[in-house]
Amino acid sequence: QVQLVESGGGLVQPGGSLRLSCAASGTIFKLYRMGWYRQAPGQQRELVASITADGNTVYATSVKGRFTICRDDAKNMVYLQMNSLKPEDTAVYYCNIVGNTSWGQGTQVTVSS
């Protein structure tokens, strides 16, 4: 029902910043709670940040204070601003409607010196 395309990943040094973008289409975007997930090799996919239709946000403890999720419903976009990046943030990052089980390609984030 929804198609999501992630972008903005790359290689960054520890302490650096990246902004991930998610473009959505194919559904009534503004009605859904949206999330950013990440998955490192050999690890389970985890929800790191989410935002409700009303703009309320929830963050995983590991990223709280460093990551910020926001949405622009007029543009059908969701963003994840990542600051003070750590090597343990290295993963493939995905956006999705929270609860949906169909996944896109994601975008690779690598934090390394």
N, C-alpha and C positions, 0 to 999 in steps of 0.2 A: 503493500500500500504506500510505502514511503521510500524514496530514494535519497541517499545521503552520500555526499562526497566530501572527504576530509582533505585538507591541505595545510601547508605551513610548517611541516616538520623539517628537520635538518640536523646538522652537527653543530653543537655549541659547547663551549668550555664551561666547567663548573662555575656557578655564580652568574652565568649569563641568562638571557631571556629569549623566549619564543612566543609567538602568538599563533595558535591554531585556529583554523576556520572550518566551518561545516555548512555546506549549502544543501538545503532540503527542498524536495519537491514531491508531488504526488499525493498529498494529503492536506488536511486542514491543520497546518503546522502550529498555529498559535494555541491550540487546545491542549497540547501535550506537554508533559514534563520531559525535558530533554536532559541527556547526560553525556558526559565524556568518560570513557573507559580506557584502560590501558592493559596491555598484556606483554610481559617480558617472556623471552624464550624459556620454556619449561615451567612457566608460572600460570596460574589461573587468571583469567580476565577479571579485573576489579573496577568498580565504579569509583572514580576519583572526585567527580563533581556533578551536581545536577541543579537544574533550575526549573521551577514550576511555571505554569502559565501566568501566574501573578508576579513572577520575578523573585520569589523566595529561593534561596540557594542553600545547598548542603555540600560539605566537603569532607573527604576522607581526612583523618587525623594527619596522615603523612604529608599532605599538601596544604593543609590549612595555614593561612597567612602568606602563602607563596603563590597560589593559583587563584585566578578569578574567572568565573564563568559568567557570560552574559548572552543576551539574545536580542536580535533585531527582527521582530515579527514582520515588519513591513518589507524586509528583504529576504525573509525565510532563511536567516543565518543564525548560527550559534558560534560563539567564540570561546577560546580558552587562553587567557593570558597567563603565561608561566614565567615566574621570576625566581631568582636565586636557585637556579636549577642545580641538582645534585646528580652524581652518576647513577644512583638508584632510581632516578626518574626515567632512565633509558627504557624504552618500550615502544610498541606500536600503539598509537592512540586512535580510538574510534569514537565517533559520535553516534547517538541513537536515541530513539524514543525509549524511555525507561520502561522495561518490560518486554520490549520487542526482541526477538531472537534471530532475526536476519541481519547479517553484518556486511558492511562494505569492506573496502580494501584497507582502510586506515591510513595513517601517516606515521612514518618512522621518526622518532625523536632519539637522538644519541647525545649523551652528555659525557664528554671525555676530554682530558687534557693531552 
